[in-house]
Amino acid sequence: MSQQRQTRGPADATDRGRGIFWGRVAYVVGLISVLWGVLSISIAYEALGILLGVVGYALGAHRLGSATVVISVVMLIVVLAASQGYIPGVEPTDPRSRYLAPLW
């Protein structure tokens, strides 16, 4: 049996370049959603940032995609703390927050 090596042609390199391009687009949109989530105190945007970071990583933007996931998780924790009223100067947005409960 003879084993033939398959060489990558220019079409494969172009497909890989497109994947990396769309991976970078995904991480940029993920970072924008993370920033919007911090401004609007919404965890949905942070979860979207995590998802888009994973997509960017899968498409070939490894360092940037993993950085987006890490930033999104850290900001998710910050937004959860802010929505509960644990960050001074930020009004709690969760109606079940311990700071919004009646004190009687």
Buried (B, 14 or more C-beta within 10 A) or exposed (E): EEEEEEEEEEEEEEEEEEBBEBBBBBBBBBBBBBBBBBEEBBBEBBBBBBBBBBBBBEBBBEEBBBBBBEBBBEBBEBBBEBBBBBBEEBEBBBEEBEEEEEEE
